[in-house]
Amino acid sequence: MEAMLIAIMFMIVMALGGLFSIAGAVFNWNFFFEHRRARRLVKFIGRNGARIFYILLGIFVIFCGVMFVIFISHSLR
C-alpha cells in the first residue's frame, strides 16, 4: 500500500510539472521563455516552436506520470 501512495504522489508531481510546462507555453510567460536554459531552445527553433515543444513536453510528462501509476498498480496485484 505504501508503494501505491508513493506512486500517486509521484504522479501528482509529474502532473503539476506537465501542467506548468503547458501553462507556460499557452500563456506565453516571459519568465518561462527567458530562462537561460529555455533561451537556447527559443534561439534554435523560435518562440512559437518552443511553445509547441513545451506543450508536447507537458503532455508527455503527464502521460508518463499516469503510466507509472498504472504500471505500479498492476505490479502490486
C-alpha positions as CSV (number, residue, x, y, z in Angstrom):
1,M,0.0,0.0,0.0
2,E,2.9,2.4,0.8
3,A,4.3,1.9,-2.7
4,M,1.0,2.9,-4.3
5,L,0.9,6.1,-2.2
6,I,4.4,7.0,-3.3
7,A,3.4,6.3,-6.9
8,I,0.4,8.5,-6.6
9,M,2.5,11.3,-5.1
10,F,5.0,10.9,-7.9
11,M,2.1,11.1,-10.5
12,I,0.9,14.3,-8.8
13,V,4.3,15.9,-9.0
14,M,4.7,14.8,-12.7
15,A,1.2,16.2,-13.5
16,L,2.0,19.5,-11.9
17,G,5.2,19.8,-13.8
18,G,3.5,18.9,-17.0
19,L,0.7,21.5,-16.3
20,F,3.3,24.1,-15.6
21,S,5.0,23.4,-18.9
22,I,1.8,23.6,-20.7
23,A,0.6,26.8,-18.9
24,G,4.0,28.5,-19.6
25,A,3.6,27.7,-23.3
26,V,-0.1,28.6,-23.7
27,F,0.1,31.8,-21.7
28,N,3.5,32.7,-23.3
29,W,5.1,33.6,-20.0
30,N,8.2,35.8,-20.5
31,F,9.9,34.4,-17.4
32,F,9.4,30.9,-18.7
33,F,11.0,31.5,-22.1
34,E,13.7,33.9,-20.9
35,H,15.2,31.3,-18.5
36,R,18.8,30.6,-19.5
37,R,18.0,27.0,-20.5
38,A,14.9,27.9,-22.5
39,R,16.7,30.7,-24.3
40,R,18.7,28.2,-26.2
41,L,15.6,26.4,-27.5
42,V,14.0,29.7,-28.4
43,K,17.1,30.8,-30.3
44,F,17.2,27.4,-32.1
45,I,13.5,26.9,-33.1
46,G,11.9,30.3,-32.4
47,R,9.4,31.3,-29.7
48,N,6.4,29.6,-31.3
49,G,8.4,26.5,-32.0
50,A,9.4,26.5,-28.3
51,R,5.8,26.9,-27.2
52,I,4.8,23.9,-29.3
53,F,7.7,21.9,-27.9
54,Y,6.8,22.8,-24.2
55,I,3.1,21.9,-24.8
56,L,4.2,18.5,-26.2
57,L,6.7,18.0,-23.4
58,G,4.0,18.8,-20.8
59,I,1.6,16.3,-22.3
60,F,4.4,13.7,-22.4
61,V,5.3,14.3,-18.7
62,I,1.7,13.9,-17.6
63,F,1.3,10.8,-19.7
64,C,4.5,9.3,-18.1
65,G,3.2,10.0,-14.6
66,V,-0.1,8.4,-15.3
67,M,1.5,5.3,-17.0
68,F,3.9,5.0,-14.0
69,V,0.9,4.7,-11.6
70,I,-0.9,2.3,-13.9
71,F,2.2,0.0,-14.1
72,I,2.8,0.2,-10.3
73,S,-0.9,-0.6,-9.6
74,H,-0.8,-3.7,-11.9
75,S,2.5,-4.9,-10.4
76,L,1.1,-4.7,-6.9
77,R,-1.8,-7.0,-7.6
